[in-house]
Amino acid sequence: MTGTPAPVGRPAPTRRRALTTALAAGATVLGAGALSGCGSAQAADGSTVRLWDLFSGADGALLNDMVRAARPGMAGTRIERTVLEWGTPYYTKLAMASAGGRGPDVAIAHMSRLAGYAPTGLADPWDLDLLAEFGVRQTDFTDAVWSRTQYEGRTYAVPLDTHPFIVFYHPEPVRKAGLVTKDGTLDADAFSSPDRFLAAGKELAKASGKQGIAFGYVTDTAQGWRLFYGLYRQTGGAFRLPPGGPAEVDVDRMAEVIAFMAKVVDGRVNPGRLDYNASLAAFTNRQTAMTLSGEWELGTYRAADKNVGAAPFPTVFGTPAVYADSHAFVLPHRDHPDAGHRRRAHRAVAALLKAGQIWATAGHIPAYEPVTRTKAYTSLLPQAHYKKAADHVVLDPAVWFAGAGSDFQNAMSQVLQQALLDGLAPDRAARAMVGRLNTFLAKPSPA
């Protein structure tokens, strides 16, 4: 979402809040011909591809624009969008509809949720030959993202985007602190170790005259986990979650990351105990020079500073890794899918991917790389400056209980908040996280 930033201490308008408060069910039909309301007759029409998604607010409007732009590539087809509530309600309804064969023709899902659908038969595989016929091939996607689309050698998701956890910054204090390269972009080397990261934060605080780096995590159900997991994967430590457990992880490296996170939020380089909305306000009101955030907040930040800068999350622990997720298209299961209609769905998705430049304006990195290779995309700033994050993304572990909006993320973040807010020792916090991991692993998938 975009709009006037809220003052410090008041919630700033955010895309996530718009998604969370979305209507439980709203629909629009777009595609061949003018926009029109949806109805049962249209839903039953063989020319209609029914799409479920969780995009409200600005993202929902952009998806409508993409459908309009995609019309020439799917002549004779219309897309009927049904917008459902973000998070667990969405995935519960999608799972139930898929289990009964009553789902839509196509649905948007976070790639981090795919492990709860493909292995349980709730999703059908895509036909790669059909996609190739319409100009979409595996080679059009980064290996880091495409690898998560696979289950038992078949493709169960077609990525729409990558939305990584990155850094945003105000250019003036960053330049004043000497943290830019010759081309004016963020100097990643200045953040390339825990000590350097903290030292850079202190320089940013001096340059801004206020605070250096903001991170909003208090009472948030995912932010702590996003920062932790990206940093942990940078250590190269194992993170294997075999069915039934126990978790195979490096507790010492987990503790090292938690100890670093505690220093990041100790109030010396940032405003300290910030919740999500307070961190947004601190950055938009220039109370801090840099913020650790998801690229999905670009609209919020750019409304306050049209020259806002952004960069991939720095490699602090040696191995390039950027926490991210990916919105993807999935095929809800059908016992006897109509071949002609499935073909129409493949063509529609291919056409939408080719309209990815529109999606990029919101900050998301289009997964279909022919879009990101265009002159139009490379001139899109600051998006082009963090595009390389897609080469090193790490998603949530590929287990049924993890992923966007999950209880798993909340459980991990709760432990991290105890370490960052209440002084729980890093080694104890690491062991507590392992304990919760094993509890999840001991549970069978409800599907």
C-alpha positions in Angstrom: 0.0 0.0 0.0 1.0 3.6 -0.4 -0.1 6.7 1.3 0.9 9.3 3.9 3.2 7.8 6.5 1.9 7.7 10.0 3.7 9.7 12.8 6.1 7.8 15.1 4.1 5.7 17.5 1.1 5.3 15.2 0.6 2.4 12.9 1.8 3.1 9.4 -0.3 1.9 6.4 1.1 -1.5 5.4 0.4 -4.0 2.6 0.4 -6.8 5.2 -2.4 -5.2 7.2 -4.4 -4.7 4.0 -4.0 -8.4 3.2 -4.9 -9.4 6.8 -8.1 -7.4 6.7 -9.1 -8.5 3.2 -12.7 -9.5 2.5 -13.3 -13.2 3.2 -14.5 -13.6 -0.3 -14.6 -11.0 -3.1 -14.4 -11.7 -6.8 -13.8 -10.0 -10.2 -13.8 -11.4 -13.6 -11.2 -10.1 -16.0 -9.8 -11.1 -19.4 -11.4 -11.2 -22.7 -13.8 -8.2 -22.9 -14.6 -5.6 -20.3 -14.5 -6.2 -16.5 -17.6 -7.6 -15.2 -19.0 -9.1 -12.0 -18.7 -12.8 -11.4 -21.5 -15.3 -11.3 -22.2 -19.0 -11.4 -22.9 -18.9 -15.2 -19.5 -17.4 -15.8 -17.8 -19.7 -13.4 -19.2 -22.7 -15.3 -18.2 -21.2 -18.7 -15.5 -23.2 -20.4 -13.7 -20.0 -21.3 -13.3 -18.9 -17.6 -10.2 -19.7 -15.6 -11.1 -19.4 -11.9 -8.2 -18.1 -9.8 -8.1 -17.9 -6.0 -5.6 -15.5 -4.5 -4.8 -13.5 -1.3 -4.0 -10.2 -2.9 -6.0 -7.2 -1.6 -5.2 -3.5 -1.6 -2.5 -2.3 -4.0 -1.3 -5.8 -4.9 -4.9 -6.8 -5.8 -5.1 -3.8 -8.1 -1.8 -4.7 -9.8 -2.9 -8.2 -10.4 -6.0 -6.8 -12.1 -3.7 -4.7 -14.3 -1.7 -7.8 -15.1 -4.7 -9.7 -16.3 -5.6 -6.8 -18.5 -2.1 -6.7 -19.9 -2.1 -10.4 -20.5 -5.3 -10.5 -22.6 -3.4 -10.7 -26.0 -1.6 -13.8 -24.7 -4.8 -15.6 -23.7 -7.4 -14.5 -26.3 -10.8 -16.0 -25.7 -10.1 -16.7 -22.0 -11.3 -14.7 -19.0 -9.9 -14.9 -15.4 -12.3 -14.9 -12.5 -10.4 -13.8 -9.3 -11.7 -14.7 -5.9 -9.8 -12.9 -3.1 -9.7 -14.7 0.2 -8.3 -13.8 3.7 -4.5 -14.0 4.0 -2.9 -16.6 6.1 -4.2 -19.8 7.8 -7.9 -19.2 6.7 -6.8 -19.1 3.0 -4.7 -22.3 3.2 -7.4 -24.1 5.2 -10.0 -23.3 2.6 -7.7 -24.2 -0.3 -6.8 -27.5 1.2 -10.5 -28.4 1.9 -11.6 -27.4 -1.6 -8.7 -29.3 -3.2 -9.3 -32.4 -1.1 -12.9 -32.5 -2.4 -12.0 -31.7 -6.0 -14.0 -28.4 -5.7 -11.1 -26.0 -5.8 -10.5 -23.3 -8.4 -8.7 -24.0 -11.7 -5.6 -22.2 -10.5 -4.6 -20.8 -7.1 -1.8 -18.6 -5.7 0.2 -20.2 -2.9 3.4 -19.3 -1.1 6.1 -21.7 -2.2 6.9 -22.3 1.4 3.5 -23.9 1.8 3.9 -26.3 -1.1 5.2 -29.2 1.1 1.7 -29.3 2.6 0.0 -29.8 -0.7 2.1 -31.7 -3.3 3.0 -34.8 -1.2 -0.6 -35.1 0.1 -2.2 -35.1 -3.3 -3.9 -31.7 -2.8 -2.2 -30.2 -5.9 -1.7 -31.6 -9.4 1.6 -31.3 -11.4 2.1 -28.8 -14.2 2.6 -29.9 -17.8 6.0 -28.5 -18.7 5.5 -29.2 -22.4 2.4 -27.1 -22.4 4.1 -24.3 -20.6 7.0 -24.4 -23.1 4.5 -24.2 -25.9 3.3 -20.9 -24.4 6.9 -19.6 -23.9 7.6 -20.5 -20.3 10.5 -22.9 -19.5 12.4 -24.0 -16.5 15.5 -22.1 -17.7 13.5 -18.9 -17.3 13.7 -19.2 -13.5 16.6 -19.1 -11.0 17.6 -22.5 -9.7 17.1 -21.2 -6.1 13.4 -20.7 -6.7 12.7 -23.5 -9.2 14.2 -26.2 -7.0 11.3 -25.7 -4.6 8.7 -26.3 -7.2 9.7 -30.0 -7.4 8.3 -33.1 -5.7 9.3 -36.6 -6.8 10.6 -35.3 -10.1 7.5 -33.3 -11.1 6.7 -29.6 -11.0 3.9 -28.6 -8.7 4.3 -24.8 -8.7 5.0 -22.1 -11.3 6.7 -19.1 -9.5 5.2 -15.7 -9.9 7.8 -13.8 -7.9 10.4 -13.8 -5.2 9.8 -11.5 -2.2 13.0 -11.4 -0.1 13.8 -9.9 3.3 16.2 -7.0 2.4 17.5 -3.7 3.7 16.1 -0.3 2.8 18.0 2.9 3.5 17.9 6.7 3.1 20.7 7.6 0.7 21.9 10.8 2.4 23.0 9.3 5.8 24.4 6.2 4.1 26.6 8.4 1.9 27.6 10.5 4.9 28.6 7.4 6.7 30.8 6.3 3.8 28.9 3.1 3.2 28.3 3.4 -0.5 30.3 2.1 -3.5 31.6 4.2 -6.5 28.3 3.6 -8.3 26.3 4.9 -5.3 24.9 1.6 -4.2 25.2 0.1 -0.7 28.7 -1.2 0.1 27.9 -4.8 1.1 31.5 -5.4 2.3 30.9 -2.8 5.1 28.3 -5.3 6.6 30.2 -8.5 5.8 30.7 -9.8 9.4 28.9 -9.4 12.7 31.4 -6.8 13.9 31.3 -4.8 10.7 27.5 -4.9 10.6 27.3 -3.4 14.1 30.1 -0.9 13.4 28.2 0.2 10.2 25.1 0.6 12.3 26.9 2.9 14.7 28.2 5.0 11.8 24.7 5.3 10.4 23.4 6.5 13.8 26.1 9.2 13.8 25.3 10.2 10.2 21.6 10.4 10.8 22.0 12.1 14.2 19.4 9.7 15.5 19.4 5.9 15.1 21.2 3.6 12.7 19.2 0.4 11.9 15.5 -0.3 12.7 14.1 -3.8 13.0 10.5 -4.3 14.1 9.9 -7.7 15.7 8.1 -7.2 19.0 4.8 -9.3 19.1 5.3 -10.1 15.4 4.6 -13.7 14.4 7.3 -13.9 11.7 9.9 -11.1 11.7 12.2 -12.7 14.2 12.1 -16.0 12.3 12.8 -14.3 9.0 15.9 -12.5 10.3 17.1 -15.6 12.2 16.7 -18.2 9.4 18.4 -16.0 6.8 21.4 -15.4 9.0 21.6 -19.0 10.2 21.7 -20.3 6.6 24.6 -17.8 6.0 26.6 -19.8 8.6 26.4 -22.9 6.5 24.9 -24.8 9.5 22.8 -27.9 8.8 19.0 -27.5 9.1 17.4 -30.8 8.3 14.0 -31.8 9.5 13.4 -35.5 8.9 9.8 -36.8 9.4 9.3 -37.7 13.0 12.5 -36.0 14.1 14.8 -35.2 15.7 15.9 -32.0 14.1 19.4 -32.1 12.7 20.8 -28.6 13.4 23.9 -26.8 14.7 22.9 -25.5 18.1 26.1 -23.6 18.5 25.6 -21.7 15.3 22.0 -21.0 16.2 23.2 -19.5 19.4 25.8 -17.4 17.6 23.1 -15.9 15.3 20.8 -15.2 18.2 23.6 -13.5 20.1 24.2 -11.3 17.1 20.5 -10.5 16.7 20.4 -9.4 20.4 23.2 -6.9 19.7 21.4 -5.6 16.7 18.4 -4.7 18.8 20.1 -3.6 22.0 19.3 0.1 21.4 22.9 1.1 20.5 22.4 1.0 16.8 18.6 1.0 16.6 15.6 2.3 18.4 15.4 -1.0 20.5 12.1 -2.6 21.2 10.1 -1.9 18.1 7.0 -3.6 16.9 6.4 -4.0 13.1 4.4 -0.8 12.6 6.7 1.3 14.9 9.7 0.2 12.8 7.9 1.3 9.6 7.1 4.7 11.2 10.7 5.1 12.5 12.0 4.7 9.0 9.4 6.7 7.1 9.9 9.5 9.5 13.7 9.4 9.2 14.2 8.4 12.8 16.5 5.8 11.5 18.8 5.6 8.5 18.2 1.9 7.6 15.6 -0.8 8.2 15.5 -4.6 7.9 12.3 -5.4 6.1 10.5 -7.3 3.4 10.5 -5.8 -0.1 6.7 -5.8 0.0 7.0 -2.5 2.0 8.5 -0.6 -0.8 5.3 1.3 -1.5 5.1 2.4 2.1 8.7 3.6 2.1 8.7 5.3 -1.3 5.6 7.3 -0.4 7.7 8.9 2.3 11.0 9.1 0.4 10.8 8.7 -3.4 14.6 8.2 -3.5 14.7 5.4 -0.9 17.5 2.9 -1.5 17.4 -0.8 -1.2 19.9 -3.7 -1.4 20.0 -7.5 -0.8 20.4 -8.5 2.8 24.2 -8.4 3.4 26.2 -11.6 3.8 27.1 -11.4 7.5 28.2 -14.9 8.2 30.1 -15.9 5.1 27.7 -17.8 2.9 25.3 -15.8 0.6 21.7 -16.4 1.7 18.7 -14.2 1.7 15.5 -15.2 3.5 12.5 -15.1 1.1 9.3 -16.6 0.0 7.7 -16.9 -3.4 4.1 -16.5 -4.6 3.4 -19.3 -7.1 0.6 -20.7 -9.2 -0.6 -24.1 -8.3 -3.2 -26.5 -9.7 -5.7 -27.6 -7.0 -6.3 -31.3 -7.4 -9.0 -32.6 -9.8 -9.8 -36.3 -10.1 -10.6 -36.0 -13.8 -9.4 -32.7 -15.1 -10.6 -31.6 -18.5 -7.6 -31.5 -20.8 -8.8 -28.6 -22.8 -9.5 -26.5 -19.7 -6.1 -27.4 -18.2 -4.5 -26.2 -21.4 -6.4 -22.9 -21.1 -5.2 -22.6 -17.5 -1.5 -23.1 -18.6 -1.9 -20.5 -21.3 -3.4 -18.0 -18.9 -0.6 -18.4 -16.3 2.1 -18.1 -19.0 0.5 -14.8 -20.2 0.4 -13.5 -16.6 4.1 -14.3 -16.1 5.0 -12.3 -19.2 3.2 -9.3 -17.6 5.5 -9.4 -14.6 6.9 -5.9 -15.1 3.6 -4.6 -13.6 4.1 -6.8 -10.6 7.6 -5.6 -10.2 6.4 -2.0 -9.6 5.2 -3.2 -6.1 8.7 -4.3 -5.2 8.4 -8.0 -5.9 11.1 -9.6 -8.1 9.4 -11.3 -11.0 10.4 -15.0 -11.1 10.1 -15.1 -14.9 13.6 -13.9 -15.7 12.9 -12.6 -19.2 11.1 -9.8 -17.5 14.1 -8.9 -15.3 16.4 -8.8 -18.2 14.5 -6.0 -20.0 15.7 -2.4 -20.1 12.4 -1.4 -18.5 13.2 -3.5 -15.4 16.8 -2.5 -15.1 15.7 1.1 -15.0 13.2 0.4 -12.2 14.8 1.6 -9.0 15.5 0.5 -6.3 14.1 -2.8 -7.5 16.9 -3.5 -9.9 19.4 -2.9 -7.1 18.2 -5.9 -5.0 17.3 -8.2 -7.9 20.4 -10.3 -7.2 18.8 -11.4 -3.9 16.8 -13.9 -6.0 20.0 -15.9 -6.8 20.6 -16.7 -3.1 17.1 -17.0 -1.6 16.3 -19.5 1.1 12.7 -20.4 1.9 11.3 -22.0 5.0 12.2 -25.6 5.4 10.2 -27.9 3.1 8.0 -29.4 5.7 4.2 -29.4 5.9 4.0 -27.3 9.1 6.3 -24.4 7.9 5.7 -21.5 5.6 3.9 -18.1 5.4 1.4 -17.4 8.1 2.1 -20.7 9.9 2.1 -21.6 13.6 5.6 -22.7 13.1 6.9 -19.2 12.3 5.0 -17.9 15.3 6.5 -20.5 17.6 10.0 -19.8 16.5 9.5 -16.0 16.8 8.1 -16.4 20.3 11.4 -18.0 21.5 13.4 -15.3 19.7 11.5 -12.6 21.4 12.3 -14.1 24.7 16.0 -13.8 23.8 15.8 -10.3 22.3 13.4 -8.8 24.8 13.7 -10.8 28.1 17.4 -11.7 28.1 17.0 -15.5 27.5 20.5 -16.7 27.0 21.3 -17.5 23.3 22.2 -21.1 24.0 19.0 -21.7 26.0 17.0 -20.0 23.2 18.6 -22.2 20.6 17.8 -25.4 22.6 14.2 -24.1 23.1 13.8 -23.6 19.3 15.1 -27.2 18.8 12.6 -28.5 21.3 9.8 -26.8 19.4 11.1 -28.1 16.1 11.0 -31.6 17.5 7.4 -31.1 18.7 6.3 -30.1 15.2 8.2 -33.0 13.6 6.4 -35.5 15.9 3.0 -34.4 14.6 1.6 -36.1 11.4 0.4 -33.9 8.6 -3.4 -33.3 9.0 -3.8 -33.7 5.3 
